[in-house]
Amino acid sequence: MPTYTAPLRDMRFVLNELAGTERLRTLPGCEEVGPDLVDPVLEEAARFCAEVLLPLNQSGDIEGCTLENGVVRTPRGFPEAYRAFREGGWTSLGADPDWGGQGLPKSVGLLVEEMICSANMAFGMYPGLSHGATMAIEKHGTPEQRALYLPKLVSGEWSGTMCLTEPHCGTDLGLIRTRAVPEDDGSVRITGAKIFISAGEHDLAENIVHLVLAKLPDAPPGTRGISLFVVPKFLPTEDGRPGARNGVTCTGLEHKMGIKASATCALAFEEAKGWLVGRPHKGLSAMFTMMNEARLGVGVQGLGIAEIAYQNAVAYARDRIQGRGLDGTKAPDRPADPILVHPDVRRMLLTMRAMTEGCRALCAMTALEHDVSLRHPDPEVRKAADDVVQLMTPIIKAVCTDTGWEAAVAGMQVWGGHGYIRDNGMEQFARDARITQIYEGTNGIQALDLVGRKMGAHAGRYLRSFFHPVLGFIEARMEEPAMEEFILPLSKAFGRLQQVTADLAQRGLRDPFEAGAAATDYLRLFGLTALAYAWARMAEIALGKEEDAFYRAKLATARFFMQRILPETSSLAAKVLAGGGTLKAFEDAAF
Amino acid sequence: MPTYTAPLRDMRFVLNELAGTERLRTLPGCEEVGPDLVDPVLEEAARFCAEVLLPLNQSGDIEGCTLENGVVRTPRGFPEAYRAFREGGWTSLGADPDWGGQGLPKSVGLLVEEMICSANMAFGMYPGLSHGATMAIEKHGTPEQRALYLPKLVSGEWSGTMCLTEPHCGTDLGLIRTRAVPEDDGSVRITGAKIFISAGEHDLAENIVHLVLAKLPDAPPGTRGISLFVVPKFLPTEDGRPGARNGVTCTGLEHKMGIKASATCALAFEEAKGWLVGRPHKGLSAMFTMMNEARLGVGVQGLGIAEIAYQNAVAYARDRIQGRGLDGTKAPDRPADPILVHPDVRRMLLTMRAMTEGCRALCAMTALEHDVSLRHPDPEVRKAADDVVQLMTPIIKAVCTDTGWEAAVAGMQVWGGHGYIRDNGMEQFARDARITQIYEGTNGIQALDLVGRKMGAHAGRYLRSFFHPVLGFIEARMEEPAMEEFILPLSKAFGRLQQVTADLAQRGLRDPFEAGAAATDYLRLFGLTALAYAWARMAEIALGKEEDAFYRAKLATARFFMQRILPETSSLAAKVLAGGGTLKAFEDAAF
């Protein structure tokens, strides 16, 4: 069975040394955020994840959820673990103190989320979805709605869902058919079918708060006619307890490739009582205000899987003996050397490590901007920080989930045939990780978001929020010999990115098909350049501290990234520059 | 449920037009191999695979195999399908007529294998393993062993296995512990534990012929002390029928990520009666003589999965409507356009298509050389053909299985959330394909085979068997304007490959670690260049025939390959040239 030790040293590094907690402490409500406050939280989370959540990961996968007469049972141990999770305060970590939350910044919350996803990603779906519902009501609900739902959601007594997808539409929500008919008392009656609803029905919480996209009778067609509603499973009584059963039932559970302990429900709404959240017909934009955070969260799922896959691949590579080192025997006292000595195994492990630590760094840097964008007193500073978040969100979602997947797959490969066997747990990581590249907007949609929405917006303002700091960073270090091995490859990749961006901006303006044809390769090129920037910054921190093994490993990993991963940017640039002609020319009938 | 239509037009193209059946017909026993003989075989195989094997693919995955009291049951329908398979003559297609086979060349057999792997890869494991056992006995058995076992194996009445792996060793077979103790009657008693034995026990055939690697008492240590034995499940009676039960039992079935209908057995040999096959202590080299064919076969598994994943991704992309074309509405009469219009979807589909058709071409070209290497009367011609097979085998195994995996994964992505749902069948392709990158030598081992064994062998003779024809092909077409768009990128990639090969040969000679550090990237670079060569050859055939949609699509796909896939070679070359320093420098303790 896989093991997991939270990478606390690296988490503290990205939080305190890379992103920097000094800047965090200038924010209202974050004055106390430092090692004294954060370390115990991280350590307790690490313990909880390793001791409570991890042991349920494999059994949860094997057992899955069951549906009987509309009742969904989560796997054995899940209800108890959820209760402990709730009582440990993990549902309220980042929530507003007004509703019973602990008010910790995203910069800390993301690290805890990573641990949860490493230990038991399927479990993490339940509180994760509640978080989205909390935000929706906090941001768009009436004072009454907030007072009714938020304390329950924050405490974890109730959980939440996001009901968007329908059988015939997911990406294109303009097509949804679920209807909301207003009643005289200000409520609505909701009727329709939703699918792929994570945590749509389960036995962990006493009530479930569905946030539902539906159309009012007078709705304009398409995405401009979608409204957001709150639809509780049990209608709250006067004193805020779960009362009568509402007209929403679970009609089916999906059999999925992975995250089998997460109940993915088909829900039937039959004249279910609901209430408008936010303004009529503005439901989609209300949803989109939560999207950045949800997408960062999915990125962190990928990161979490990458970390545990790496740890267990390393453990196997140390333990398994097979063959001899190509440059000589390494363990003469044993019948063979540990496979860790083989260069191709080291290549796989270092690729996993460099991508994982790079993604963690990128998440931490972006989480800090996220905190600034929400909390800084100066609206100009908030806006500048939000620009970074807007730009980096699709990149983090796609790159971190690709990393989770690739690391899980590489982890299987290190394990050889044993990686393909269920009992060893490595293949579960791959099956679980796969969904992160698909949901919350496929990674192809992230790429379109980057080239379609973010690239051109505000005359390139989002882009500049990345390009200017990177350029400044490079220029300030051109004369530093110790940084040369990092700055040169970074500046080469950055040059490619700038060239390709200029080319694509022109072509994409003339023909949006060209932007779409380049999107995925462009996002990857952007992501690798952002990782190179993060690695150069990390290397700079580590330089001069080589007596400490942690910093030595940082530098060695940074070198590996620059020499063996970053060259991918040359191909990506060439693919983007090749244009979309061959995609367009292919006849539809010939596929 | 997925559908499958065998790509007969493309199969005939690679067989007749690309590889060329004229050359095949010059070989003894192949004089009649032409459309009149081959087309009905392919058509009947296509029908059988679509009608009999495909309907059992998903149910076999869900049901899996069961083990009770040492008896393994395959999923419902498998015994009947196997009987029909056998009676249809599919087990004997390529076998020697001396033993009841039909003597068809590999060039035809591989196409049928591809169809089987598309329709039901797990089913194909059973006859596939028999094929390996047949070859082992045919090549290394005594006349008595051949007379006893081959007719039964060829007819499919009996099936075969290859028992190599043990719990503590797979790649490094020098470590095996299974013992063979000679008896006075010339037989041996075999004792030991084997794992991961495909078709090790099942209910499809009346007897199972195990080919077992074990050590004789006087065996030298390591791989030079391994012998090969035949160990039947039931000891054959005087008249060749299954008699007394031998001391080999199935002690466990693995729960795997995929190919769940294939029984992956742990076998216990307890003083099981067996007989030496070939010479004592030469078992590993006997196994290796079969390895090329087995590895080509695994490559074809990848190809088969890639094809069916592509077909079903295209079907969904035509059917699913979501959003509007970026360059304008394409289906104004419908609420949205089919997702086939989206450039990123087309990019995924064309990548799948270009890699799949390219791999099929490479397999066909290599299968022809394989046939020549076995059948040509002139030993010099045989040797030259064998050089190509030796060189291309690790490349085909790795590139085709990577293609199977990547296509299956891309197919899921085209399906979005629905691709993650078991009932839709797309995720099964990914789970099934994953093992092909691992077994029969992981793809990392293929890469080591290429740089370690094939690159330097015979002063580069294997390499020249590829480099010379490609160089000749390029040079002969430098002045042809119509070929320029294919020849230029091919020659660029080929130049990179030559440069990198020279560099690596030097560095690898000085330090084998350097060869190992480059191996995987080098193999991929080599594979893409070989695919570019295949695509240029296919484009040349298609040029001038553009009135036919088939050739138009070939040309369009060739252009896509050159412009959007082949640029990967630039990064791969850079990674190889970066060397293995960063892999070596990383401290073991720091992983």
Interface residues (C-beta under 8 A of the other chain):
Chain A: T165 C169 G170 T171 D172 G174 L175 F196 E254 H255 K256 M257 G258 V314 A317 R318 I321 Q322 G323 G325 L326 D327 P335 A336 L340 H342 P343 D344 V345 R346 R347 M348 L349 L350 R353 V409 M412 Q413 G416 G417 G419 Y420 I421 R422 D423 E427 A430 R431 R434 I435 Q437 I438 Y439 T442 N443 G444 A447 L448 D511 P512 F513 A515 G516 A517 A519 T520 A549 R552 A553 A556 T557 R559 F560 Q563 R564 P567 E568 T569 S570 S571 L572 A574 K575 A578 G579 G580 G581 T582 L583 K584 A585 F586 E587 D588 A589 A590 F591
Chain B: T165 C169 G170 T171 D172 G174 L175 F196 E254 H255 K256 M257 G258 V314 A317 R318 I321 Q322 G323 G325 L326 D327 P335 A336 L340 H342 P343 D344 V345 R346 R347 M348 L349 L350 R353 V409 M412 Q413 G416 G417 G419 Y420 I421 R422 D423 E427 A430 R431 R434 I435 Q437 I438 Y439 T442 N443 G444 A447 L448 D511 P512 F513 A515 G516 A517 A519 T520 A549 R552 A553 A556 T557 R559 F560 Q563 R564 P567 E568 T569 S570 S571 L572 A574 K575 A578 G579 G580 G581 T582 L583 K584 A585 F586 E587 D588 A589 A590 F591
